Amino acid sequence: MTLRTRSFRQLLLWLIVGSRGGVNRGKIIEAIKKEPLNANQLRILLEVDYRTVRHHIDVLEKNHLITSMGEHYGKVYFVSQELEQNFGDFEEIWNGIVKKLNKKGQE
């Protein structure tokens, strides 16, 4: 694992596992990996407040995990090229979170 790959993995761990809102950020990444979406579509899909979606989008964009195309309400979000190249790390981290969430739901 190169230094760049390791630091990207650390960024993912911090944003998805180590901070509040990580689950919503993971859900956003998972959703836009399947198909590019705008903030309102994400709001409906995730069933959260629009401002919450915007906040998480801003965090993900600032950290170069997602990119966008378009303007204002028509702005559509995509997984960044860097995240695409390291998507296996995201999947490994995300699958661990999903397992924990499912386990808690069964208790």
C-alpha angles and dihedrals in degrees: 000000000000123000090250092051091047093050091048089052089050089051090052092048091050095047098040106029107017104050139054111267094031092127091055091047090051091050091050092051091047092050098048091045087064094044136347111260138179125234094263092051089050090049091055094043095048095036093226135125117284092237090054091054091047091051093052092044089053091051092048093046093047089054093047096244093121136025132201141216128199132023139281115333093356093058110127125202129222135180108266121246090247093053090045089056091049098036092124089066091051092049092050092050094042094048089054091053093047090052091052092048092049091048091052090048091056094052 
